[in-house]
Amino acid sequence: MTKVWVYADVGESGTVNSGALELLTKARSMDGAEVSAVALGPGATEAAAKLGEHGAATVYASDDAVYADHLAQPAAHALHGLIQEHQPNLVLFGLTYPSRDVAGRLQALTGSTLMSNATDLVDAGKAQTQIFGGTKIVDVALGGPDPKLVLFRPKSFPAEPGGGTAEVVPVNAEIGDDLKVATRTERHEEAATGPKLEDAAVVISGGRGLQEAGNFKLLDELAALISKSAVGATRAVVDSGWVPYSYQVGQTGKTVKPSVYIAVGISGATQHLVGMKEAKRIIAINKDPEAPIFKLADLGVVGDALKVIPALTEEIKSRKG
Amino acid sequence: MNVVVLSKFVPNPEGVPELGDDNLIKREGVEGALDPGDEFGVEAGLQLAEASGGEVTVISMGPDAGATQAIRKALSMGAAKAVLITDPQLKGSDALVTAKVLAAAIKKQEFDVVIAGVESTDGYTGTLPMTIAELLGLPALSFAKHIEQADGKLTIQRQTETGYDVVECPTPAVITVTAGANSPRYPTLKGIMQAKSKPVDQLDVAGLGLSGEDVTPSQTVEAVNPAPEKAAGEVIEDDGSAAKRIADLLSEAKVI
């Protein structure tokens, strides 16, 4: 029997990061797997139902605010305590900010192997990742002591409820003051309009080819005509401060799988392709006929995005009458 | 405030690196540079040190030629000195080995803050600084997009999925800096000249007090295979009709 654990990021109202649900769905499909989840922080107990529905037979949960208020140290130590007690073989994480911090710290405590950016789990001792913009698949053997720690890219597996219920086991870890050092004092939410990038049916992303920040409004105008659409961006333009980080699609940023992805003035760096190559249809507009993005595109347009996008906006307006 | 900045040489950061016969990224005899993500770390370190009258020590691990290039860039930006860790035993190191080596090197320094980028541009593991923080028993402020210091306390804006959090902590601490957190300075001619005479301390595994067992990786690449290729699509020149073609495709996809 293989004990497979999924570390779940939870929100105050009992929300669960979708990555954890994807990993539970995968874990429960493994032969001879005994699947548990660990949820730490306000909302954990409430999240247990959803975690159970997706495959966790047991949920180790604590609603203590210490896990949300002090970055990673309390969670890593509580998780380490649970691991010593129950000896799982594998601990799976989604690639979220909090999980990355917890997994990194946990590795120092367990001394076990950690693999990041995994895209598939072959068995308890082997996982896969994709490199070079998804053009190559790498098989990685996970050696050393258990538990193996593996962090998965979002949307590596579908999330499907299987109808189970979880037994909730309360976690009562003692968290010393030495672990309550980095403290969160404020939270700021950026106002978002329209659907979230990850949920949009159509994603229109802009890159350096848009030439300047002000031209992003061309994408907004187009998006306004397409229902369930959202505007994204490359790391290059986010780093340049044209749009906020929440727009970023790619390795560092969001992973999207929309029906249609429109890449506007994007050359197609590996960093970007990883986040969008699974889109059902890809349309690319770029001046450079050699741009790597054209290799992925179902329809590639060699041309000036600053002309093509306004023309497309007009075309859709006229079709809508 | 004395700052240690971790830096890495990455092969061809703008393009696709090469794989060697051993399925590892080629790191020797290839073009490369200081990881662009690390430039933000160096800049953040310099700003903290300059504001408080301290200095920056840059630490890099890797084959001599490349790591020296990364270190030279950081020194020419303004770091005071460097530690270069190079040892053939470290080829193919995994995240845990790298963390142990860097933590051992950091312990030899007098520091208030350790700064790293949030992830490298070649490996993208993105957990290394936290493993180092835990090995050193330090708190960490991660994914910082803005950093301030006052009275021995650090306050950052921490990137979140939906905005940012304000997080604070006393020193000593580890900070990870996001790309775009600042505008990395260009080395001046004077800086480039001075970098040549700044001290670089070279260490190997034994010099760090680590054993061969400490640096044996527990993760190995078994195989690298090409992913199934997507059928090539159609590429057209825009002759004024491209907008219609795109609109047709959007109609087919039933999104308009």
Interface residues (C-beta under 8 A of the other chain):
Chain A: L71 A72 Q73 A76 L95 T96 Y97 R100 D101 A103 G104 R105 L106 Q107 A108 L109 G111 S112 T113 L114 M115 S116 N117 K126 Q130 I131 F132 G133 G134 T135 K136 I137 V138 D139 V140 A141 L142 G143 G144 P145 L151 V181 A182 T183 R184 T185 E186 R187 H188 E189 E190 A192 A201 V202 L225 I226 S227 K228 S229 R235 V238 D239 S240 G241 Y245 S246 Q251 T252 S259 V260 I262 A269 T270 Q271 K280 R281 I282 I283 I285 P289 F294 K295 L296 A297 D298 L299 G300 V301 V302 G303 D304 K307 V308 A311 L312 E314 E315 I316 R319 K320
Chain B: E14 V16 P17 L19 N23 D94 A95 L96 A99 V118 E119 T121 Y124 T125 G126 T127 L128 P129 M130 T131 I132 A133 E134 L135 P139 A140 L141 S142 F143 K145 Q157 R158 Q159 T160 E161 T162 G163 Y164 D165 V166 V167 E168 C169 P170 A173 T178 A179 G180 S218 Q219 T220 V221 E222 A223 V224 N225 P226 A227 K230 A232 G233 E234 V235 I236 E237 D238 G240 A242 A243 K244 R245 I246 A247 L249 L250 S251 A253 K254 V255 I256
